[in-house]
Amino acid sequence: MSSVISTTFARAQATLADATEPNGKIKNLQPETHNSDDPHARITTDAGVKQANTDDWLSVSTPDRQGPALLSDVHGREKIHRFDHERIPERVVHARGAGAFGTFRLFESAEDVTCAKVLTDTFRTTPLFLRFSTVLGSRGTADTVRDVRGFAVKFYTPEGNWDIVGNDIPVFFIQDAMKFPDLIHSAKPEPNNEVPTGQSAHNNFWDFQYLHSEASHMFMWAMSDRGIPRSYRMMQGFGVNTYRLVNKAGVSHFVKFHFTPTLGVHSFVWDEALKICGQDPDFHRKDLEEAISNGIFPTWKFGIQTIPESQQDDFEFDILDATKIWPEELVPIRYIGELELNRMPDEYFTQTEQVAFCTSHIVPGIDFSDDPLLQGRNFSYFDTQLSRLGINWQELPINRPVCPVMNHQRDGQGRHKIMKGKINYWPNRLEAVPPASSSEGGFVDYPEKVVGVKTRLKSKKFQEHISQAQLFYNSMSPYEKAHIIAALGFELDHCDEPMVYNRIVERLCDIDIELAQAVAEKAGSPIPQKSGRANHGKKSKHLSQTELPAETPTIASRRVAILVADGYDPVAFNGVKAALQAAGAFLFVLAPHRRPIFALDEDRSSAKGLTPDHHFEGMRSTLFDSVFVPGGSHIDTLRKSGRVVHYIREAFGHCKAIGATGEAVALVRDACDVPGMKFATPTSAAETGHDHGVVESYGVITAAGGGLRKAESFREIMNLAAGARDFLHAYAYQISCHRNYTRELDGLTSQVAY
């Protein structure tokens, strides 16, 4: 008996040692990981029998005539049988997703508020898997639709799996999980015709929003630029619900979890997001893989907001209400760690699709609050995995903890673990597998005191629904407010029942009268003349994306298209390309075709030329963050291409940085010469005092000086800051700014057809 116990203990110790390694989860997955690219492997049946032919069904045939197939072909039947059952039920919500492996590190212990080792051990590196997703659409919908994004993290800790099942928006539509089926039914395609797919622009959704004023705060976030993020890597993550932290002394704090991207928070413009849905519906998936594969690992700062339990009632809102934020002026975020994604999955289905998250997955030191939405999620998330994955879903490799798992649960469909021994219950005569004491790391529920009456109601503070919707809108910058107005105008334009869009305008009157009037004008509703309630005028920090830039200005992972044809200026081309690539940008050469392109004065008889990455019809400007056109005689060719002219105009309309040198300046000027724009001329150097006549105008950088034909004109990019005098730094800085929304606010984009 002692030898069995010692052997079991040794195995547990070895497992725990693996659990504390940064790559502990990857090592944990190795036994189930196989190389499908191995040319030395041979096809077998699922029973392991090697197969000589998997192309032709066994039949009664001759060389001259094909005969009937035989059901006795067990190998052919197995192949079809397995194919017929490849699909599992997709998630009801968050069906379309992308994920990656990574690590979590603390740089400050939170031991003052929790005894959870994942939040107190600064020497530990915790492996994790993060799944991003859209909420409404099915697996086959596009990445760039207007929607909330899921941000679900599974931490594989030595104490067990800890899941933060969050979103990119810190609040939700409803306060109580009882309303979740109604919310999702209203948002999904309408039942009579299964329209629309994966979007909220329809009668049922907005009918629900009006009839549930608690949703007002959330729909303002969804209609903001947060609803169309530029990248998973450039959006925040929030735990949404209120949890509880408990320290060694047993003292409780309520907590909200935050993930803030170091690349800053950035979004598409709506026209761009719409077009990408058709041009590249997998844009966000590809973007994530492109960055990680190139070694530019996305990172997020991890922060906590904490409120002592003794101060739970000190706020004008209920801190357990999931439709409310905790304003940072009242409860600052304390950043204590960093999350990094650094490895893509080996297989989508077994990892990204089969990963299953539960809000009920917590570890000692973390506990639940009485947040009514969280209480329902704790039941629902566990329950929904049963229909998708079966009762033993936690034994699947991606869901399996890295620490030892031992209990008396048994059997069920899809059981993987093999249990030796004759004991499968507790207590038992061998005292085998007893519960763990608190000193051994056993989970101890927080002894919360509860006083009340069993009833169905919401407490008084839960009944205030408008104040934070006002707070959010007041905190927006002018261009963000304009985008919210445009988004609401678009959504309500797709509602064909006047009752629906008129009621939403009525609700907007409670938030801001000017907002309501602007939306009414677009939607065709009567123009309201007075507010439903006064706007308190308050603002809060870090609600506007303008207050969440990259920690350090960077162009790393920004996608830049270089437009060329035969006769391009090789000095400007090579100089800009090399400098931007050295700074971490992803450069793509586009030309009229994907055959070799030759530079100005290049000898075609001896040179190989330049093979473009794409042609103009294969990749549109929407798929890039910026466009650069070098000078050269090729401009005569580009000028005759309507697609190229549209390329530049579209980038201009989407407020992107545009760069042009030499002869290309005239092309860019012709494409987007509207009142207020300035472009470089041969005399610009003298007029501006900038090297080579560099002119910056609304994010369009042009340089026409003759000195640009010299390689030394293009230096290495050092620090990015406004006011740079040379072309490269001025252009790179504009790329790092993401967009020039002043171009839009001043009415320039609306004057260009794109």
N, C-alpha and C positions, 0 to 999 in steps of 0.2 A: 504493500500500500504506500509506504514511504517513497519507494522508487517511482511510482506513478505520479505522486504529488510533486516530487523533485523534477521529474521530466516535464510535467505540465508547467511548473514554475519557470523552468529554464526557457521553455518556448514562449511563455508570456513575457519574460524579460527581453528576449530577442525581438519580439514583436514591438515592445515599447521602445527599444533602441532604434528600430526602423522608423517608428512614429515620430521621433524627434529630429529626423534628418530632413533637410530642405526638400529632397526628392523622395521622401518616404512614400508618398502616394504613388509615384511612378514605379518605384520598386515593388510596391504592393500589387500593381497591375501586371507586372512582368509575366507571371505564370499563364495569364490568359491572353498575352500579346503575341501574335504570330506575324511573320513577314509574308504578305501575299505577293510580293515582288520577287520572291526567291526563284531563280530559274532552275535550281536543282530539285525543288520540290515537285511532287507529282499529284495529279488529281486523284482523290479517293472519295468513296461514299462517306456518309456520316458515320458509318460503322468502321471506317478505316481501310476498306478494301480498295486497292488501286484500280483505276479505271482505264481501259484501253481506248474507249471511244465514248465521248459524251456529246457527239454532234448528230448521230443518226439513231432514231428509235428502232428497236428490234422489230422486224417485220418479216412477212413471208413474201420475198421479192426475188427477182432474177435480174441479171445484168440488162435485160431488155424491157422489163416491166416492173413498175412499183406495185407492191401488193399491200394487203391490210396490215396495220400495226397490231402488235400483240400486247395485251394487258399483262402478259407474263414478264414484260421488261420491268423488273423491280427497280432497276437503277434509273431508267427514264422516269418512272412514276415518282421516285423519291425526289428527283430534280424539280419536277413540276409541282409536286406536293409542297416542297419547301418554298418555292417561289410564290405559290398561292397564299402562303401564310406569313409573308415577310413583313406585312404591315401590322402595327398595333394601333389601338385607338389613339388619336392625337389628343393633346391637351385641349380642354374646352376653351381655356384662355391661355395666352402665352405659347401658342402652338408653334409659331415660327421663331426660331432662336439660333444663336451662335454662341460658342463657348471657348474657353481656354483655361489651361492650367497656370498656376502661379504660386506666389509665396506671400506670406504676411509677416511683417516684422514690426516689433514695438521699438520706439525710441524713447518712450517714457512709460513707466509703470503706472497703472491706475489702481494700485493696491489700497489707496485711501478710500475707494468706493466699491471695490470688488475683490473677491478672492479667486476669481477665474484666472487660471494660470495663463491662458491664451492672452489675457489682458494685463498680466503682471510680470511675466518672465521676459525680460528684455534680451536675454541670451538665446531665446528660442526663435526658430524660423518655422512657421506653420504652413504646410502645403495646402493648396485650395483649388477649387474649380469654380469658375464664374460663368454663369449663363446669362446672356443678354437676350431680350425677346421683344417682339411687339405683342400687344395684348389681344386685339380684336380679331385679326385675320387668321386664316387657316395656315397650314404649313406652306401652301403654295402661293401666298400673297407676297407683295413686294416689301423690301426693307424700309423704304423712305416715305411710307404713308404717314399722315398725321395721326399720331397715336401716343399713348403712354408707352414707355419702354420698361421691361422688366430688368432688374439688376439683382440677381440671386447668387449668393456666395455660399459655398459649402466649405467650411474650414475642417480639415482632417486633423483634429488635435489628439494628443495622447490620452485625453480624458473622454474622448468620444466626438462624434460629429456635431458641429455647431453650424446651423444654417441661419443666415440673414436673408430673408425672402423679400427683397425690396423692389423699388421702382426708381425711375429717374426724376420723379416728382415727389415731394415730401408729404403730400396729403392725399386723400382719396375722396371718391364721390359720395360715399355713404359712411354713416357712423356705426351701424350695426350690421353684422354679418347676415342677419335675417333678410336684408334687402339685396344681397348679392345676386341671387337668381334673377330678380326683377331687373336689376341694373344690366346684367349681361344679356338677358333676353331682349331688352330694349335696344342695346347697342349692336347686337348681331344682326345679320340680314333679316329683313322683315319676312315673317313666315309665309305670307301669301305668294311671294314670287322669288324669295331667296336673293334679294337685292337690298342694299349694295354690299359688296364684299370688302371686308376689312377697313371700313371707314365709318365715321360717325355722322356724316352729312345726310341725315334722313329724318323723317318725321318722328319715328318712335324714340330715337335717342333724345332728341331735343324736347319731346313731350315729357319724358322722364325727368330731364334736367329741370324743367320748370316746376313739375309737381313735387320735386324734392329740393327745396331751397338749400338744404345742406350741401348739395352738389355745386353750388355757385362758385365757391373758392376753387375747387378742383377744375371746373371747366374753364376758368380763366387761365389756369396754368396750361391746360391742354391746348387752348387756342393761342397761346403765346409761342414764341420760337422754341420753347422746350419740347413742343410736340413734333418737331422735325430736326433732330440733332444731326450735325455734320458727320459725326462718327460715334460709335460706342465709346471710343477712347476720349471723347470730348464732351461727355455728359456726366452729371453727378449721379450718385447712388444714395438712396435713403432707405432706412429700415421701415419708415412710415409709421409703424405702430410704436407704442410706448412699452418698453420692457422695464425690468427691475434689475438692479445690481445689488449684490449683498457682499459686504466685506467680512473679514475674519471675525470682527466683533459682533456680527449679526445686524449691523446697521444697514438700512435699506435706502437706496436712491433710485428714483425713476430715471430712465435713460432713453435717449434717441440716438441712433447711429447714423453717421454721415461718411460719405466717400466723395472727395473733391479731386477732380483730375488735375494733374500738374500741367497738362497741355492747355488748360483753360476750358471754359464752357462755350461751345460754338454751335451754330445751327446753319442749315440751308436757308435760302429764301424759298417762298412757296412755289413759284414758277419752276424753280430748279428741282425741288423735291418731286413735283408732279411729273416732270419729264424723265427723271431718273427711274421712276417706277416702270416706265416702258423701256428705257435705254439700257438699264442694268439693274434689274430688280434685286440682285444679290449684292448691291454696292457695299452695305455695311459689313456683310460677312467677309467679302474680299478685302475690304479696308483693314479689318482686324488681322487677317492672315498676312497681308502684305507688310504691315508694320512689324509683327512679331517675327516673320521669316527674315526680315532685313535687320533684325537685332535692335530695333527701336521699340523697346518694351514699354507698353503703356503703364502708367503708375497713377495711383490715387492716394491722397492723404486720408488717413482714417481718423475720424474725430467722434467725440461723444459730447452730448449735452446732458447734464445731470441736474436733478432737482431733489434735495433731501425729502424724504417722505413727510417730514414734519411741515414742509412748505407746500404740500400738494394743493391746498385751497387758497394760496396767496395770489392767484392770477385771475384776471377778468374772464378768461376762458378756462375750460376744463382740460387739464394736461393729458387726459386719457382719450380725448376726442381726436380721432384720426383725420378729421377734416380741418384740423388746425395745426399750424406750425408753432414752435416755440421761438418767438423773435429773438435774434441774437443779441439785441440790446438788453433783453431781460435775462437770457440764458446763453452766455457765450459758448461757442464750440471750442472744445479742448482737443487739439490734434495730438494724438499719441502714437501713431503708427503709419505704416505705408503698405499698400497692396500693390504688387507687381504681377502682370501677366507675362509669361515668358516661354510658353510652349503650347502649340496647337494640338488638338486631339489627334490620335492616330486614326480613329474611325468615328464618323459622325453619329451613326445610329447607336452604337454600344456606349458611347460616352455622352455626347451632347443631347441626344434624344432620350436615352434611358436614365439620365441623371434625374433624380427626384428630390425635391426640396420640401421641407416641412418647417413651419414656424415653431412647431413644438420641439424641434431639435435644439436643445440648449445643454450647457455643461454646468457643473457646480460653480456657483458665484454669479450666475445669470438666472433670472426667474421671470415669470410672467406678471403683468399688471392686470387690472380689471378692464382694460381697453376692450369694449364689447366687440369691436371688429377683430381684434387679435384672438379673443376667446373663440369666435366662430371659425377663424382661419385654422386654429390649432386642431379642430376636428376635421375641417374640410380638406386640408392639404394631405393629411394621412389617408383619408377616405378615398380621395380621387386617384391615388396611386394604385389602389386595389383593382380598379377597372382597367387601368392601362398596363400594369406590370405584374399583377398578382400579389398574393399575400407575402411572398418572400422577396419582394422588390429590394429590400435593404441588403440582400446577399449579392445583388448584381455588382460586378467589380467596381463600377464608378461610384456606387453608393456605399460600398463596404467601408467601414472605418479602418483606420490604420492601427488602432489599438486592439487588444484582445476583445472578442465578443463571446460571452458565455451566459447562457440562461437555460430555462427549461421549456422554452417554446419548441414545438416540434412539427414536423411534417408540412403538409400543404403543397399545392402545385408549385413546381419549380424549385423545390428545396435543393440546395447545393451542398450545404455542410453535412458532414458525416460525423455523428456523435458516437463515441465508444462508451460502453458501460451500461449498467442496468438501472441507473437512477434518472428519472425524468420529472421529479417533483421536489418541492420543499415544504416543510422540513423532511429530512430523511435520516435513516439510521446511520448512514456513513458521514453525515454532516458535509456532504459534497455540494460544492457551488452554493455557499450561503450568501446572504446579502452582505454588502460591504458596509463597514462602519464609516462615519464621517471622517475619521482620522485616516481611513484607507482611501478616501476620495469618493465615498458614497454620496449621491445627490440627496440633499436635505431640503425639503420645501420650506420656503419662507413662512413663518407663522403669522400670517396676516390676520389682523382682527377685523371681522366683518359684522356690521350691524345694519339691519334693514328689514324690509317687508318683501316677501315674495310677490312680485307684481310685474307688469309689463309697462315700463315707462322710461323716459329719458330725464335725467336730472336737469335742473334749470339752466345751467351753463351750456348744456348740449343743445339748447333750443335757440341759441343765437347763431345765425348762419351767414351774415353779410359782412361783418366788420373786417374779417381777414381777406375777403374778396376785394374790398376797397383797398386794404393795405397793400395787397399784391399789385393792383393796377396803379396805385399812386406811386409805387416804387419803380415802375418801368421808365426807361428812357423814351424820348419822343419817337424814335423809330420803332421801338418795341410796342408802344401803344398803337402806332399805325399798323403794325403787323397783326395785332390782336383784332383791330377793327376789320381789317381785310379778311382775316380768317373767319370771323363770325359772319361777315358778309357772304363769304363763299359757302359756309355750312348752311346758312339759312336760305340761300338761293336754291339749294337742293331740297328744301322742304316745300312741298306744294300745297300744304294746308295752311291757310292764313291764320287759323287759331294757333298753330304751333309757333310760327315766327313772330306773330304779334305778341304772344305771351313772353317769349324770350326778351323781346325789346322791353316789355314791362318789367321783367326781372332786372335787366341792365339799368333801368332807371333807379333801382335801389343801390346800384354800385357807383355809377357816375353818369350824370345827365348828358354830358358831351359825348361820352362813349355810346350811350343809348341813341342819341340823335344821329350820330354818324352811321351806326349800324342800321337804324330804321331807314335812312336814306338809301342805303344799298339794298336792303331786303324788301323795300316797298311797303313798309308798315307806316301807319300814321306817325308823324314826327311828334314825340312827346315834348311837353313844354315845362314840366316840373319834375323834380326828383321824387322818387318813392320814399327815400329817406336821405338825410343829409350825409354827405361824404365827410368823414372825420378829418381828412387831409393828412393823416399820418403816413410815414414811410418806414421801411425797414431795410437794413443793409443786406447785401448778397442775395437779393431776390432778382435783381436785374443782372443779366449776363454781362453787362458792361463792367460790373464789379468783380467778375470772375475771369480775368485774363490768365494767360499762361504765367507760371511763377517767374520764368525768365523768357524774354522774347526769343522765339525759335521758329525755324522753318523745317525742323526735322519732321519727316513723314508727310510734308505737304507735297501735293501732286502738281507738277508744272508741265504744261504742254509747250513744246517748241515747234512752231510752224515753219516749214522750209519747203523749198522746191529746188530744182537745179539752178545753181548760181548763187547760193546763200553765202554770206560773209563768214568764212571759217574762223576768223579771229574772234568776232563777237560770239559766234555759236560756241566755240570750244571754251572760251573764257567764262561765259555765263554758265554753261553746263557744268564745267569742272568746279567752279566756285559754289554753285548751289548744291551739287552732289556732296561736296566736302562738308557742307553745313547740314547734311542729312536729308535734303529734299529728294523726292523721287522724280526723276526727269524722264519724259516721254517725248520722242521725236515723231511728229506727224507730217505726212507729205501726201501728194496726190495719189500715190500708190505705195506698195510695200516692196518695190524693187529699189536697187541702189540709187541714191541721189548724190549728185556731184557738186562740190563746192565751187565757188567763183575761181576761175582760172585753173581748176584741177584738170590734169591730163587724163582723159577717159581711157586712153589706150593702155595706160600703165597702172592707174589707180583703181582700187576696188570700190571706191565710193562709200557712202553711208547708207546702211539699210534701216529704214524707219521702223519704229515699233508698231505704228498703226497708220492707216490712211484716214483722210478727213471724214469719210462717211462711216468709218468703223467706230470711231470714238468722238463723242461730242464734247463741247466745252463744259457741259454740266458735270463731267466726271473728273474735272481738274480744279485745283484751287487758284490757278493763275495761268496766264498765257503770255509767252514771250515770242517776239518775232525779230530775228536779227536782220540787219541790212543786207544789201547785195542786189544783183540784177534779177534774182528770183522774184522780187516784188512785182515785176511786170506780169509774171505768171499768176501769183497769188491774187493780184488785183482783179483778175478776170474770173476768179472763182467765187461764185455766190456763196458757197459753203464757207469759205475762209472769211469773207466779209461778215457773214452771219455769226461765225465763230467769235469774232472780236466783239461784235455788237451784243451777243448773248452774254459773254463774260462781263461786258460793261454793264448790261442790264442787271446782272446778278451781283453787282458791286465788287467784283474781284479785281485783284491787282493785275495790271497789264503793263508789260514792258516792251519797248521798241527802240532800236538803235538805227542810225544811218538812214537809208532809204525807206526802212519800214515805218518811220515816223509818219510819212505821208499817207501810208495805207491805214494806219490806226486813226489818223486825223480824219480821213475820208469816211471811215466806218462810224465814228462817234463824235463828229464835230458839231456839238450843240452849244448854244450860248452859255458862257461861263467856263468852258474848257480851254486849257492852254496847252500848247505843244512846243517842243523844241524846234528851233530853226538854226541854220548855219551860224547865226549871230548870237545865239542864246548864251554862249560862254561869256561873252562880253557883257551881255545884258543882266545875267543872273549872278555872275561871279562864281558859278559852280564849274567844276571840272567838266570839260567837253560839252558844256551847255546843257546840263541835266535840268529838266523841268518836271516837277511833280505837280499834278493837278487831279484832285479827287481820286488818288490812288493809281493814276495812270502815269508811268514814269517813261519819259522819252529823252533821248540824247542824240543830237545830230552832228556833234563835232567830228571833224576829220581825224582827230587823234584816236578815235575808237578803232581804227584799223591796226593799232599797235597792241601786241599781246600784253604789255605792261599796264594797259588801261584797265585790265581786269585783275584785281588783286584778291587775295584770300579774304573771305568775309570774317570780320572779327566781331565787334559788338554791334547789336542792332538797336538803333535809336532813331528818333525823328530828327529831321534836318540834315541828313547825310549829304555830302557834296558830290560824291562819286556815284555813278549809275548803279553799280552792284549793291552797295549798301543801301541806297535809297530804294531800290527795287525789292531787295530782300526784306527790308523793314516793312514795306507795304504788304508783302506776302504774310509776314508774321502777324500782322494786324487782323488777319482773316478776311475782313470785308471793310469797304469804305462806305458806311451807311449814310454819310453826309451827302454823297452823290445822289442817293435816293431822296433824302429829306429836302434837298434843294431842287428837286424836280427834274434832274438831268436824265435819270433812267427812263422816265415815262415818255421822253421825247425820241427814244430810239426803238425801232421795231426789232423785237427779238422773240 
